[in-house]
Amino acid sequence: MKKITMVAAVAAAAGAACGQGFYEDFEGGIPGSWTVIDNAGNGVVWMTNADWGDGNYTNGSGLSAAVNSDSSGTAEFDTELVTHSFVVPSGSALELTANYMNFAYLDFFDIDINVGSGWVNLLSWNEDHGGFFATPGEDISIDLSSYAGNSANVRFHYYDPNSFDWDWYVQIDNVAVTPAPSALALLGLGGLATARRRR
């Protein structure tokens, strides 16, 4: 038991040194620690795919975070889904799976990051990605290594800058900020495992 405790302590220390990642699969809905913003003020906001009456069209399963302009009954929308604050781990990436259908190149799905000096765009889509109201989705990986050590928020922004346009939808699932394995943690785990095998 002491060896297991030591391994956990080494891994925890390494995680604290390089920041902590996170994972969200939306099986409990939109997390209470995340923020949903309705810039258009008409209730077309991030909810779950089930709230919109849709299946999960990403490469995930169960619930996803989603906005469906087509089902909303209104032509105007501008909504943001903002993660809780987190410290960007060294060598990390933002990973997720998504499905986005664009209507006539009128609307946008952006992913942005803020480390305290305003939003910086990481990805902007203005064309279809994935099946139409169907799988497959598209897997996304965005390098965050240049932001390592900073306290950050990530924003998922679905909007149409025009007026009187009905569009389709966006869904995201399995959102993760994945820290790179720490050399300290790997050495600690490997060394302790070797010591255990020799006994």
C-alpha positions as CSV (number, residue, x, y, z in Angstrom):
1,M,0.0,0.0,0.0
2,K,2.9,2.4,0.7
3,K,4.2,2.0,-2.8
4,I,0.7,2.9,-4.3
5,T,0.6,6.0,-2.0
6,M,4.1,7.0,-3.2
7,V,3.1,6.6,-6.8
8,A,0.0,8.7,-6.3
9,A,2.1,11.4,-4.5
10,V,4.6,11.6,-7.3
11,A,1.9,11.9,-9.9
12,A,0.1,14.5,-7.9
13,A,3.3,16.5,-7.4
14,A,4.0,16.4,-11.1
15,G,0.5,17.5,-12.0
16,A,0.7,20.4,-9.6
17,A,4.0,21.5,-11.2
18,C,2.7,21.5,-14.8
19,G,-1.0,22.4,-14.3
20,Q,-4.1,20.3,-14.4
21,G,-6.1,19.3,-17.4
22,F,-9.8,18.4,-17.3
23,Y,-12.3,16.3,-19.1
24,E,-16.1,16.9,-19.7
25,D,-18.5,14.5,-21.4
26,F,-21.7,16.4,-20.6
27,E,-23.5,13.3,-19.3
28,G,-24.7,15.5,-16.4
29,G,-25.6,18.3,-18.7
30,I,-23.8,21.6,-19.0
31,P,-21.5,21.8,-15.9
32,G,-22.5,24.4,-13.3
33,S,-18.9,25.7,-13.3
34,W,-19.2,26.6,-17.0
35,T,-20.9,29.8,-18.2
36,V,-23.6,30.0,-20.9
37,I,-24.0,33.4,-22.5
38,D,-26.9,34.6,-24.7
39,N,-25.6,37.6,-26.6
40,A,-28.7,37.8,-28.8
41,G,-31.0,37.6,-25.8
42,N,-33.5,35.2,-27.3
43,G,-32.9,31.9,-25.5
44,V,-31.0,30.2,-28.3
45,V,-28.2,29.0,-26.1
46,W,-25.9,26.0,-25.4
47,M,-27.8,23.1,-23.9
48,T,-27.6,19.4,-24.5
49,N,-28.5,17.6,-27.7
50,A,-31.4,15.9,-25.9
51,D,-32.8,19.4,-24.9
52,W,-32.8,20.2,-28.7
53,G,-34.4,16.8,-29.6
54,D,-31.4,15.6,-31.4
55,G,-29.1,12.5,-31.3
56,N,-25.4,12.9,-30.6
57,Y,-23.8,13.4,-34.0
58,T,-20.3,13.8,-32.8
59,N,-18.0,10.8,-32.3
60,G,-19.0,10.7,-28.7
61,S,-22.0,9.0,-27.1
62,G,-24.9,9.9,-24.8
63,L,-25.2,13.6,-24.3
64,S,-23.3,16.4,-26.0
65,A,-23.3,20.2,-25.6
66,A,-25.3,21.6,-28.5
67,V,-27.1,24.5,-30.1
68,N,-29.7,24.0,-32.9
69,S,-30.6,27.1,-34.8
70,D,-32.9,25.1,-37.1
71,S,-35.1,23.9,-34.1
72,S,-35.0,27.2,-32.3
73,G,-37.9,29.0,-34.1
74,T,-35.8,32.2,-34.3
75,A,-33.4,33.5,-36.9
76,E,-31.1,35.3,-34.5
77,F,-28.5,33.7,-32.3
78,D,-25.1,34.4,-30.7
79,T,-24.2,32.1,-27.8
80,E,-21.0,31.3,-25.9
81,L,-20.1,28.3,-23.8
82,V,-17.2,29.2,-21.5
83,T,-15.2,26.6,-19.5
84,H,-14.2,27.1,-15.9
85,S,-10.8,28.6,-15.3
86,F,-7.9,26.1,-15.4
87,V,-4.1,26.3,-15.5
88,V,-2.8,25.2,-18.9
89,P,-0.5,22.2,-18.4
90,S,2.9,22.0,-20.0
91,G,2.8,20.4,-23.5
92,S,-1.0,20.2,-23.5
93,A,-3.7,20.1,-26.1
94,L,-7.4,20.9,-26.3
95,E,-9.2,17.9,-27.6
96,L,-12.8,17.3,-28.4
97,T,-15.2,15.8,-31.0
98,A,-17.7,18.0,-32.9
99,N,-20.3,18.1,-35.6
100,Y,-21.1,21.4,-37.2
101,M,-23.4,22.1,-40.1
102,N,-23.2,25.5,-41.8
103,F,-26.0,27.0,-43.8
104,A,-24.9,29.0,-46.9
105,Y,-21.7,30.1,-45.2
106,L,-23.6,32.5,-43.0
107,D,-22.8,31.3,-39.5
108,F,-19.6,30.5,-37.5
109,F,-18.3,28.1,-34.9
110,D,-15.2,29.5,-33.1
111,I,-13.0,28.1,-30.4
112,D,-11.2,30.8,-28.4
113,I,-8.9,31.0,-25.4
114,N,-8.4,33.8,-22.8
115,V,-5.4,33.9,-20.6
116,G,-6.3,37.4,-19.1
117,S,-5.8,39.7,-22.1
118,G,-8.9,39.0,-24.2
119,W,-10.1,36.3,-26.4
120,V,-7.7,34.8,-29.0
121,N,-9.1,32.6,-31.7
122,L,-7.8,29.0,-31.9
123,L,-10.2,27.6,-34.6
124,S,-12.9,29.1,-36.8
125,W,-15.3,27.0,-38.9
126,N,-17.6,28.5,-41.6
127,E,-18.2,25.2,-43.5
128,D,-19.6,21.8,-42.8
129,H,-17.7,19.3,-40.5
130,G,-19.3,15.9,-40.0
131,G,-22.4,14.2,-41.2
132,F,-25.7,16.0,-41.7
133,F,-27.9,15.4,-38.6
134,A,-25.9,12.1,-38.4
135,T,-22.5,10.7,-37.5
136,P,-19.6,10.8,-38.0
137,G,-18.4,13.8,-36.2
138,E,-14.9,15.3,-36.5
139,D,-12.1,15.0,-33.9
140,I,-10.2,18.2,-33.0
141,S,-6.8,18.6,-31.4
142,I,-5.4,22.1,-30.7
143,D,-1.9,22.6,-29.3
144,L,-2.0,24.8,-26.2
145,S,1.7,24.5,-25.3
146,S,2.3,28.2,-25.9
147,Y,-0.1,29.0,-23.1
148,A,1.4,26.7,-20.6
149,G,1.4,27.9,-17.0
150,N,-1.3,30.5,-17.6
151,S,-4.8,30.5,-16.0
152,A,-7.2,30.2,-18.9
153,N,-10.8,29.8,-20.1
154,V,-11.8,28.3,-23.4
155,R,-14.9,29.6,-25.2
156,F,-17.1,27.8,-27.8
157,H,-18.9,30.5,-29.8
158,Y,-21.7,29.8,-32.2
159,Y,-23.1,32.9,-34.0
160,D,-24.5,34.4,-37.1
161,P,-23.4,38.0,-37.7
162,N,-26.2,38.6,-40.2
163,S,-29.9,39.2,-39.7
164,F,-32.9,36.9,-40.4
165,D,-30.9,33.8,-41.1
166,W,-31.9,30.3,-40.0
167,D,-28.9,28.0,-39.8
168,W,-28.3,24.4,-38.7
169,Y,-26.5,23.4,-35.6
170,V,-23.2,22.6,-33.7
171,Q,-22.5,19.9,-31.1
172,I,-19.3,19.2,-29.1
173,D,-18.5,16.3,-26.8
174,N,-15.6,14.7,-24.8
175,V,-13.9,18.1,-24.3
176,A,-10.5,17.6,-22.6
177,V,-7.3,19.6,-21.9
178,T,-4.8,16.8,-21.7
179,P,-1.5,17.4,-19.9
180,A,1.6,15.7,-21.4
181,P,3.1,12.9,-19.2
182,S,5.6,14.3,-16.7
183,A,9.1,12.9,-16.8
184,L,9.1,13.0,-13.0
185,A,5.9,11.0,-12.9
186,L,7.1,8.5,-15.5
187,L,10.4,8.0,-13.7
188,G,8.6,7.6,-10.4
189,L,6.1,5.1,-11.7
190,G,8.7,3.1,-13.6
191,G,11.2,3.1,-10.7
192,L,8.6,2.0,-8.1
193,A,7.3,-0.7,-10.5
194,T,10.8,-2.0,-11.0
195,A,11.4,-2.1,-7.2
196,R,8.1,-3.9,-6.6
197,R,8.9,-6.6,-9.2
198,R,12.3,-7.3,-7.5
199,R,10.8,-8.1,-4.1
